[in-house]
Amino acid sequence: RVHFVKLFNLLIKRGMCPLSVLLLMFVYTHQSMKVKWNVYITEGFNCFNGVKQGCVLSPILFCIYVDEL
């Protein structure tokens, strides 16, 4: 799992623009998830780790995170 705090610290450590990191922090920490199963949809819940499925930045963020392991 990609832990958000560690990911954002790695981005800053690698020299990413602090404003861009703040924008990513906002997007990732203010997300709400729902699960759809057939016709049922769950209540929204917060997620505090992982990268967004289908996001074009997700593979890059994951590689940066894994590179430090």
Secondary structure as UniProt FT lines:
FT   HELIX           4..13
FT   TURN            14..15
FT   HELIX           18..29
FT   STRAND          32..33
FT   STRAND          36..37
FT   TURN            38..39
FT   STRAND          40..41
FT   STRAND          45..46
FT   TURN            53..54
FT   TURN            56..57
FT   HELIX           58..67
//
